[in-house]
Amino acid sequence: MHIRLKSILIVGTGLAMLAGAGFAEVPMSAQAFDDYTRGKTLFYGQNGQAYGAEEYLDNRRVRWSFLDGECKEGAWYEEAGQICFVYEDNPDPQCWTFRMTPGGLSARFEDLPDATELYEAQDIGEEMLCLGPRIGV
């Protein structure tokens, strides 16, 4: 992991704790989420560790990676105040509640809200590394 990303993850952890102290009570609307994310590649952290990155494209399309070189194409939509994602390898929606915090986005996975909460680590203005399909034996 790059030293810069690691230090931002540590700062992001502190900001995520501030968010839990009442800074981010209102979930983002679909329009606010789209306005904030469209055209960006955001890196997410969890518990001080890199978790993954998502590229937000036009027409609510996304590309997700767990930072392993494999990327999954998908799309998002709003349902009942949550932002739901479906990906090419999993048509079951994964719904999140996003909130704006002093350090960026905070996301709570609504299917397991106690298990998964992510925070925006950084928008570094770079593309994610997607290696393409594996070919051969």
N, C-alpha and C positions, 0 to 999 in steps of 0.2 A: 504494500500500500504506500502511496506517495506520502511523504512527511507532511506536505501541505494539507492533503485530504485528511490525514490522521488528526492534525491539530484542529481542523475545522470540525471534525466529528466530536472532539472533546468539547469545543466551544458549543456546538449544537446540543450536546447533552445537557449542559448548564442552561441553555435557553429553553430546552424542552421542559426542564424542571420549573422554570419560571412560568411557562405556559400552563402547567398544572396548577399553578398558584392563582389562577383566575384571569390570565391575560387573554385567553382564547376560548371564550364560552360559546360563541355563536358559530355554528357550522357554516361553511361557505356555500353559496348558491352555485348552481351549475354555471351561470354566467360569470360569476366572480372567479371560479376555478378555471374556466376556459381563458378568461382575460389574463390571469396570472401565469398559467402554464404554457399556453400556445406558443410554439416556436422555441421552447427551451428544452434543455436536457437537464433534469434535476437528479441529483444523487441523494439517496436516502440512507440514514443510519438508524441503528437500534442499539441501545445500551453501549454507546461509544464505539461501535463497530460498523464498518461499511455493510450495508444490506443489499442495495441494488440501485439501478438507475433506470429512469424512464424518459424517453424522448416523446414530447407532446407535439403532434403533427396537426395539420389542418383537418377540418371535418371530424374532430374528436377521435382521430386515430392516434394510436400509441405504439411504441416499441419498448419492451421491457427486457432487462438483463439483470441477472444476479451477479454481474461483473465477472462472469466466467467465459466470456466470448460468445455465448449463445444468446440469441435475441428472439423474442416472441412478438409477433405482430398482434395487435388487438385494437379495441375501440372502447370508448367509455360513454356512459349515458347517466342521466340523473333519474333516480327513482326514490320516492318518499324521503326527499331531503338528503339522500346519500349519493355518492358518486360510485357507480358500478362499472367494473371492467370485465370484458370477456376477451379471451385470447384464442389464437388459432388452435392450440392444443387442448383447450379447456373451455367449452361453451357455457359452463356453469358460472353465473355472475359472482364476482368477488366485490362486495360492497364496502366502502370506506366512508367515514366522516372526516372531512378535511376542515381544519381551522387555521387561521392566520395567527402566527405568534410573532414576537419581536425578532426571532431568528429565521423566519420563513414558515413553511407549511408544517403542520403536525397532522398525522393521519392515524386514525384508529380503525382497525379491521373489525367490522360490526358482527361478523359471524363468530369471532372469538375476541371480544373487546378486551378481555383481561390478558390475552396472550400476545397480541401484536399491536404495538404502537410505534410508528416511525416518525422521524423528523427529517426535514430537509437539511442535508449536510452542506450543499453548495450547488450553485449554478455556475459551472466553470466555463461555460461557453464553448465546450468541445463536444465532439461527437463520441458516442459510445463505440466500443470496439465490438463489432459483430463479425465473427469469422465465417459465417455461411454454413451450408449443410455439410455434414460429414459424408464422405464418399469412400467406397471401398469396403474391404473386409476387415 
